[in-house]
Amino acid sequence: MLQARLAALPQATPAPRESAAWACCAALLLAEEPRAQGGRQARELGLLVNAIGDRVLRLAPPLTVSESEIHEGTKLLAQAIAQA
């Protein structure tokens, strides 16, 4: 579910280029360096992400994350990237 929601972000916002998800972690490669500030903006919106390097945001939701929480989290992430 998380990987599908992240894969939809490049269509929703101009900054994300690609995404990848593994068991309990996911990463989003951003098209532009300044957009990595989206990590700080996401935290201001209540979503915890890690900026890794200049263009990668890492997400590590709990294993008990619900589908609705994934939906809300990716919505906040798209909003944060757009505002960065």
Secondary structure, 3 states (H helix, E strand, C coil): CHHHHHHHHHHHCCCEEEEEEECCEEEEEECCHHHHHHHHHHHHCCCCCEEECCCEEEECCCCCCCHHHHHHHHHHHHHHHHHC
